[in-house]
Structures are given as structure tokens and as C-alpha cells.
Amino acid sequence: DECSGPLLASIGENAFDTYTATPSADPPDDSQCSGTYLDWDNSPDIWFLWVADGSGSVHFSTCDGSSYDTSIVLYEGSCDNQVACNGDSSGETGCQDYYSAIDFNVDAGEMYYIRIGGWFGETGQGTLTIE
């Protein structure tokens, strides 16, 4: 559950479980998502690695009606180059009460690290959807 050994993500649904995860070093910078209730608070987290197969806008979401209050952080190229984050999103249907989502313009061939934790350290099972 560290950035040095991420799960490989693909377009579509990617299941995850943070019940046995541990907090990673270097908490996210919540100034990039002010007002979205990231509230990381030393959250147990997991990491995904996704390599963009094309350039353009991509939607990263933890919308899953049976999941928990997630938080999501996106890094580009490396585990320490944070480019976006979100604590609470809206607009999707069939989601848990508090899910997270990021829309980001990606570059073909670039590596993106997706870090998923929970509001004030919550844990659980869920789904990362990339579309």
C-alpha cells in the first residue's frame, strides 16, 4: 500500500480495499482542493499507477454505492508531484454519500499515481473508476 509498490490501474473499474492499509509518508497538500473536505488526517491509503494511453480529459472517481467516505489525490510522473486532489464531489449517480472525483487533462505515455484514503482516516472497500 505504498507508492513504491502501486496496484496497476486500467481504464474502467479497479477494486480496492484500505482495511489493512497503512498511512504513507508525506500527507497530501490539501490547498489544491480547498473546500472539498479532503481531511486526510494520517489516513491509511493505497496507491494505483496508471499510464495514459492517450491525451485528453480523464475522469477519476471513487463513486461506489457500497463504499465509504473516500479522498483521492493525483500525482503526475512521480509520487511527489501532486497535481490534484478531492475530498467530496457531486454530480454522479449511484454513489455513496461522500465520494471523490477528479477531472484532469492527461498526456499520452505519462505515469499517473492515484492515492486513495479516507476522510479523517476512514477505511473500507471501494472502486476507482477511470474513464
N, C-alpha and C positions, 0 to 999 in steps of 0.2 A: 504493500500500500504506500510505497514511496515513489517519487518521481524517477528515481534511478531504475525502477523496475515496473514501468506502467503496463496496464492492460492495453491491448491493441483494440482500437475502436474502428468501426466501419460505418458507412452510410446506413441509416436505418436505426433499429433499436439495439441497444447494448445494455444488458442487465448488469447491475452492481449490488454490492452488499457492504455496508460500512460497520456492521455489528462488531466485528473483530478488528477493525482498522485502528491504527494509532495516529495521533497528530503528527504531521510533518513539521519540520523546522520552517522558520520564516513564514509567519502568517501573511495572508494576502493584504494588499493595500486597498482598504475599503473606500478611499477617496475617489476611485474610479467608478464607484456605484453608490454614491451617497444617496441616502433616502430610500434604498431598496431593502434595508434590513438584512445586510449580509451577516452581521453579528457573529463572526467566526468563532471567537472565544475558545481558542485552542481545540477546535473541532477535530475528531477523528476523521480522516479523509482518505480517499482513494484517487489514483491518477489514471487517466487514459492518455494514450498517444494516438493521434490521428494525422495522417498525411493527406493533404488536399490533392485530389486528382484533377482538379480544375480551379480556375479563378472565378471569383464572384461571391455573392452574398450567401452565407450559410447560417442555418438556424440550429443552435444547440439548446436542447430543452430537457428538463427532468420531469416533465408532465407525466404523471402516472397515478391514476385514481387510487391505487392501494399503497402509495409511497408516503414518505414523511416530509417534514419541512426542510427542504434542501437549500443549499447555497452552492453556487458554481463560479469558478474562476477560470479564465482562459489565458494561456501563455503562448507566445509565438516564438518558435525556434529553439527555445531552451526553457528550463524550469524556473528561471528567474526573470524572464522578460514578460511580466504581466501586461496584458493589453485590454482586458475587460473583466467585469465581474457582475454578478446579480444575486440578490437575496430573495426578492419576491417579484414575480412577473404576473402578467394578466393577459387575457385575450384568447387563450386556448380553452378547449372544452374537454371534459372528462379527466381533469387533473385533480390532484389533492388540493386542499385549501391553499397551501403555500408552496408553490413550485418556483423554479428558477429557469430563466432563459436568456440567451444572448444571441443577437444577430451580428455577424461580423463578416467583413469582406476579406476573404482568404486569397492566398496566392498559390497557384499550382505548384506542387512539389514541396511546399513548406510544411514543416512539422508543427503541429498544434498540440499542446498539453492541456487537458481538461481536468481540473481538480474539483472534486465534489465532496462537500462536507455538509454540515447541518447547522441550522440556526441554534446558537448557544450550545453547540456540541451534540445536538440530536444525531441519532444513528438509525439505520434501517436499510431496507431493500428498496431498489428503485430501478428506473430505466433512464439511460441517457439516449436521447434520440437526436441524430444528426441528419439534417435534410437541407 
